[in-house]
């Protein structure tokens, strides 16, 4: 092993899982000074080495260690398949090379973004929302993972957000007018006072979301899941809720005038003081629903 007194540019011989490498203490310690490799070759520790060759043995996969050395030498990472990046990521995490870990994760993020056809990555979105006023009007964000982000008051009007994950995100007062958002997830998201006028949310998941006072007028909500969702005072005039699941949802004081409720599941829902004028309820499941004080003038039952 290299002693503390030896030159940092003197050769270090490594045996990584049977593969032999030659490098220097300087290479192993300079770029990532807080890594395991830097600690190993800092001179503070006595490492086991071969008695005749002086080779230091590390019981890891030697296949990708050349990429580790190239990173430490000049900050380069290769173009690889996703599975190979995952293998290299395991090695980078073992050696505690945090800079390399970040770069690999960024590359993996680009690959996921390419598959989703989104125009931005999650990292791009995070940079944008640090600005004072954010607009993603008409932008394609399909397939992105935007879960748990603070996206309050962001304007997504006319955007394409199909298959996008907004679960647990803070979307307070965000604008989703006329968006294409089919098969997206808003599970447990804060959507209070959001605007979804004319939005296409068919087959989306909104279970447990807070949609208090949200405006979903004329929205396309067929086969959506609103299980135990809070829709207190929400605006759902002429919304299409065909075959939607609102089991246990809170629709107290919500406006559902003219909404399409064919095949809609409202079992156990709270519809007290809800506005249900001109609604056809003949094919609606209402077992256990609370209808006290609801306005049913002109409703078909």
C-alpha positions in Angstrom: 0.0 0.0 0.0 1.1 3.6 -0.6 2.4 5.1 2.7 1.5 8.7 3.8 5.0 9.8 3.0 4.9 8.5 -0.6 4.2 10.7 -3.5 0.6 11.1 -4.4 1.6 10.5 -8.0 3.3 7.1 -7.3 1.6 4.1 -8.8 -1.1 2.2 -6.8 -1.8 -1.4 -7.8 -5.4 -2.6 -7.4 -7.0 -6.0 -7.8 -10.8 -5.4 -8.1 -12.6 -8.8 -8.1 -9.7 -10.3 -10.1 -9.1 -7.5 -12.5 -5.9 -5.6 -12.2 -5.7 -1.8 -12.3 -2.9 0.7 -11.9 -3.6 4.3 -10.8 -2.4 6.9 -8.3 -3.3 8.1 -4.8 -4.0 11.5 -6.3 -6.6 10.0 -8.7 -8.3 8.1 -5.9 -8.5 11.0 -3.5 -8.8 14.4 -5.4 -12.2 14.4 -7.2 -14.3 12.8 -4.5 -12.4 13.5 -1.2 -15.3 12.3 1.0 -15.6 8.9 -0.8 -14.6 5.5 0.6 -11.8 5.2 -1.9 -10.4 8.6 -0.7 -10.5 7.4 2.9 -8.9 4.1 2.1 -5.9 5.7 0.3 -5.6 8.8 2.5 -2.7 7.3 4.5 -4.8 7.1 7.6 -5.6 3.4 7.3 -3.5 0.3 6.9 -4.8 -1.8 4.0 -4.1 -5.5 3.4 -1.9 -5.9 0.4 -0.1 -8.7 -1.5 3.2 -9.4 0.3 5.3 -9.5 -3.0 3.4 -7.3 -5.5 1.9 -4.8 -3.0 -1.5 -5.1 -4.8 -4.5 -4.0 -2.8 -7.5 -6.4 -3.2 -11.1 -5.1 -3.2 -13.8 -7.7 -3.3 -16.1 -6.0 -5.9 -17.0 -6.5 -9.5 -14.0 -5.4 -11.5 -15.9 -5.0 -14.8 -17.1 -1.4 -14.2 -14.1 -0.2 -12.1 -12.5 1.2 -15.2 -15.5 3.6 -15.5 -15.0 4.5 -11.8 -11.4 5.4 -12.6 -12.3 7.4 -15.7 -14.8 9.4 -13.5 -12.1 10.0 -10.9 -9.6 11.0 -13.6 -11.6 13.4 -15.8 -15.3 13.4 -14.6 -16.4 11.3 -17.6 -19.1 8.6 -17.6 -19.8 6.4 -20.6 -22.9 6.0 -22.7 -24.5 2.7 -21.5 -27.7 0.8 -21.5 -30.1 1.3 -18.5 -29.1 -2.1 -17.0 -25.4 -1.3 -17.2 -26.0 2.1 -15.6 -27.8 0.3 -12.8 -24.7 -1.9 -12.3 -22.4 1.1 -12.3 -24.7 2.9 -9.9 -24.3 0.0 -7.4 -20.5 0.3 -7.6 -20.6 4.1 -7.3 -22.9 3.8 -4.2 -20.5 1.2 -2.6 -17.5 3.5 -3.1 -19.6 6.5 -1.9 -18.8 8.5 -5.1 -21.7 10.9 -4.7 -20.9 13.0 -7.8 -20.9 9.9 -10.0 -24.2 8.7 -8.3 -25.8 12.0 -9.2 -24.6 11.9 -12.8 -25.9 8.3 -13.3 -29.3 9.1 -11.8 -29.5 12.1 -14.1 -28.8 9.8 -17.1 -31.4 7.3 -15.9 -33.8 10.2 -15.5 -33.2 11.3 -19.1 -34.0 7.7 -20.3 -37.3 7.7 -18.4 -38.1 11.1 -19.8 -37.4 9.8 -23.3 -39.8 6.9 -22.8 -42.5 9.3 -21.5 -42.2 11.6 -24.4 -42.1 14.5 -22.0 -40.5 17.8 -23.1 -39.0 18.4 -19.6 -37.5 16.2 -16.9 -38.5 16.2 -13.2 -35.2 18.2 -12.6 -36.3 20.8 -15.2 -39.6 21.2 -13.4 -38.0 21.6 -10.0 -35.8 24.4 -11.4 -38.8 26.1 -13.0 -40.9 26.0 -9.8 -38.2 27.9 -8.0 -39.2 30.9 -10.0 -41.8 33.3 -8.7 -44.5 32.6 -11.3 -44.6 29.4 -13.2 -46.4 28.5 -16.5 -46.4 25.2 -18.2 -49.2 26.2 -20.6 -49.3 23.8 -23.6 -46.2 21.9 -22.5 -46.0 18.1 -22.8 -45.2 16.6 -19.4 -46.7 13.2 -20.1 -45.3 10.3 -18.0 -43.3 12.4 -15.6 -43.0 11.7 -11.8 -44.0 15.0 -10.2 -45.1 13.5 -7.0 -44.7 15.3 -3.7 -43.6 18.6 -5.4 -44.9 22.0 -4.4 -46.7 23.1 -7.6 -49.1 25.5 -6.0 -50.5 28.1 -8.3 -48.7 26.7 -11.3 -50.4 27.2 -14.7 -50.7 23.9 -16.6 -53.6 25.1 -18.9 -53.7 23.2 -22.3 -50.8 21.0 -21.2 -50.5 17.3 -22.0 -50.1 15.5 -18.7 -51.2 12.0 -19.6 -50.0 9.2 -17.2 -48.3 11.9 -15.1 -47.8 11.2 -11.3 -48.9 14.1 -9.1 -49.6 12.0 -6.1 -49.1 13.8 -2.7 -48.2 17.0 -4.6 -49.3 20.4 -3.4 -51.3 21.8 -6.3 -53.2 24.5 -4.4 -54.9 26.9 -6.9 -53.1 25.3 -9.9 -54.7 25.8 -13.3 -55.5 22.7 -15.4 -58.0 24.2 -17.8 -58.4 22.1 -21.0 -55.6 19.8 -20.1 -55.2 16.3 -21.5 -54.6 14.4 -18.3 -56.1 10.9 -18.9 -54.8 8.0 -16.7 -52.8 10.4 -14.4 -52.5 10.1 -10.6 -53.5 12.8 -8.2 -53.8 10.4 -5.3 -53.7 12.3 -1.9 -52.8 15.5 -3.7 -53.8 19.0 -2.5 -56.0 20.3 -5.3 -57.9 22.8 -3.3 -59.4 25.6 -5.4 -57.8 24.2 -8.6 -59.3 24.9 -12.0 -60.1 21.9 -14.2 -62.7 23.5 -16.6 -63.0 21.3 -19.7 -60.1 19.1 -18.6 -59.9 15.5 -19.8 -59.2 13.4 -16.7 -60.8 10.1 -17.7 -59.5 7.0 -15.9 -57.3 9.2 -13.6 -56.9 8.4 -9.9 -57.8 11.1 -7.4 -58.4 8.9 -4.3 -58.0 10.9 -1.0 -57.3 14.1 -2.8 -58.4 17.5 -1.5 -60.6 19.1 -4.2 -62.5 21.5 -1.9 -63.9 24.4 -3.9 -62.2 23.1 -7.1 -63.8 24.0 -10.4 -64.4 20.9 -12.6 -67.1 22.3 -14.7 -67.5 20.5 -18.1 -64.6 18.2 -17.2 -64.4 14.7 -18.7 -64.2 12.4 -15.6 -65.4 9.1 -16.9 -64.1 6.0 -15.0 -62.1 8.3 -12.6 -61.5 7.1 -9.1 -62.5 9.6 -6.3 -62.6 7.1 -3.4 -62.9 9.2 -0.1 -62.0 12.3 -2.0 -62.9 15.7 -0.5 -65.1 17.5 -3.0 -66.8 19.8 -0.6 -68.3 22.8 -2.4 -66.7 21.7 -5.7 -68.1 22.9 -9.0 -69.1 19.9 -11.2 -71.8 21.4 -13.4 -72.3 19.3 -16.6 -69.2 17.3 -15.8 -69.2 13.8 -17.2 -68.8 11.4 -14.3 -70.0 8.3 -16.2 -68.9 5.1 -14.4 -66.7 7.1 -12.0 -66.1 5.8 -8.5 -67.0 8.3 -5.7 -67.5 5.8 -3.0 -67.3 7.5 0.4 -66.5 10.9 -1.2 -67.4 14.2 0.5 -69.7 16.1 -2.0 -71.3 18.3 0.6 -72.6 21.5 -0.9 -71.1 20.5 -4.3 -72.8 21.7 -7.5 -73.6 18.8 -9.8 -76.3 20.5 -11.8 -76.6 18.7 -15.2 -73.7 16.3 -14.4 -73.8 12.9 -16.2 -73.9 10.2 -13.5 -74.8 7.0 -15.4 -73.2 4.1 -13.7 -71.5 6.3 -11.1 -70.8 4.8 -7.7 -71.9 7.2 -4.9 -72.2 4.6 -2.2 -71.6 6.0 1.2 -71.0 9.5 -0.3 -71.9 12.7 1.6 -74.3 14.6 -0.7 -75.8 16.8 2.0 -76.8 20.2 0.7 -75.5 19.2 -2.8 -77.1 20.8 -5.8 -78.4 17.9 -7.9 -80.9 19.7 -10.1 -81.6 18.2 -13.6 -79.5 15.1 -12.8 -80.5 11.6 -14.0 -80.0 9.3 -11.0 -81.7 6.2 -12.4 -78.5 4.3 -13.0 -76.5 5.8 -10.1 -75.5 3.7 -7.1 -76.6 5.7 -4.0 -76.7 3.0 -1.3 -75.8 4.6 2.1 -75.4 8.0 0.5 -76.4 11.0 2.7 -78.8 13.3 0.8 -80.1 15.5 3.6 -80.8 19.0 2.4 -79.8 18.2 -1.2 -81.5 20.1 -4.0 -83.1 17.4 -6.2 -85.5 19.7 -8.1 -85.9 18.3 -11.6 -83.7 15.3 -10.9 -84.8 12.0 -12.4 -85.0 9.1 -9.9 
